Amino acid sequence: MTIDEILDLMDDMLDNASPVMFNSKKVTIEVDKMREFIDNMRYNMPPEIKRAKETLADRAKIIADANKKAEEIVAKAEERAKILVANDAITKKAREIANDITAQAYKMDREIKNALSQNMSEMLEMTERALIRNLNDIRETKLAVKEAAKPKKK
């Protein structure tokens, strides 16, 4: 069942609901039936939204892994630099190597974060487009239902 079909059923439920006594703008509906419709909408959510949620959930893990890897690289660089410093003849070279490794680690960290940010932006853009399409479909369906409910002029 598509979201549009579920929305049609919800509209029908509202159209056929009994008005509340002394208030024509309020109606009584079956709560369980409405919850069932809402659950069906959640179940039939477009895959782009599900993927975006998964991507957002993975984002923190990816960043944490990237930071951990960068810290490990820096720690290895520092450890290697300490070993190299022990020998006076290569102290200068060790510092250069350590600085290069540290710079590479920070560069790699930036590249990973930039790639993640770009990927997130693309996923969110796709999700936004899907949601806009769905919202436009809902609005069109809602207008069509309202038009269909209007009395026909003779």
N, C-alpha and C positions, 0 to 999 in steps of 0.2 A: 504494500500500500504506500503510495507516495504522500509526501507532506501536503500536497494540494488536495488530495482526496480526503485526508484526515481533517484538513481545515474545512472542507465542504461539509463533512459530517458534523463538525463542531458548529458551523453556521446553521445547519439544519436543526441541531439540538436547541440552539438559541431561538431560532425562528418558531419552533414548536413548543417552547417552554411555557409553562403556566405563569401568568403574571401574579406578583405578590399582591395581596389584598391592600387596597387603598394606595397603590403605587404602580402606575402603569409602566414605569421605566425600569422596574426591577422584576426579575423572573426567578423561578425555582428550577434548578437543573439537578440531574443525578450526579453527585460528586464522584462516585466510583466510575461512571461512564466517562466523565470529563478527564479524570486521572488516567484512564485507559487510553484516551486520545493523546494526552500529553506524553505518556510513556511510549506510545507508538511513534510519535514525532521524534522523540529522542532516539529511538531505535532506528528510524529511517533517516537520520541526519545525513547530509551529504558527506561523502568520504573526505572531502577537502577539510571540513571542520574537524573530523576525527584525526586526520594527519596533522593538522595544525596543533591540536591539543597534545598529540604525541611528541611533536617537535618541541613544543614549549617545555614539556616534561623532561625531554632529553637534553635540553639546552644547558641546564645547571650541571648535569653530569659531564657533558662535553667540555664545558669551561673548566670544571674542577679537574678533569683529566688533563686538559691542556696545561693548566697551572701546575699540576703535580709533575708532569713531564718536564716542564720548564725548570721547576725547582730541582728536579733530579739532575738535569743537565748542568745547571749552575753548581750544584753540590759536587758533581763529578769534576767539573772544571776547577773548582776551588781545591778539591782533594789533589787533583793532578798538579795544580800549581804549587801546593805545599811540598809535594814530593820533589818537584823540579827545583824549588827554591833551595833545597838542601845542598845542591851542588852549585857553588858560586859561579862557575864558568857559564852556566846556562840560566842563571837567574833572570836575566833580561829577556831571553827567549821565552822562558816559562811565563813571564808576565804577559808578553805579547800573545802567546797561545791562549792563555786563560782569558784574556780580554776578548780575543776573537771568538772563543767558544761561548763566552757570556753574551757577546753581541749576537752571535748566531742563535742562541737560545731565546733571547728577547725578540729577535726578528721572527723566529719560528712561532713564538707565542703570539706576536702581532698578526702574522699571516693566518694562523689558525682562528684567531678571534675575528679577523676580517672576513674570512671565508664563512665562518659560522653566522656572522651578522648578515652577510649577503644572502646566504641560504635562508635564514629566518625571514628576511625582508621579502624574498621571492615567495616563500610559503604563505606569509601573511597577505601578500598582494593577491595570490591565487585565491586564498580563503575570502578575502574582501570582495573580489569579483564574484565568487560563487554566492556569497551572502547577498550581494546587491541584486544578482539575477533572481535569487529566491525571493527576496523582498519585493522585487518588481512583479514577479509571478503572483505573489500573495496579494499585492495591491490590485493587480488586474483581476484576479479571481474575486476579490472582495467587491470591486466595482461591478463586475458582471453579475454577482449575486444580488447586489442592491438594485441593479437595473432590472433584473428578472423579477424581483419582488414588487416592483412598482406596478400599479394598476395600468393596464393598457388603455390608451386614449382611443376613442372611437370616432 
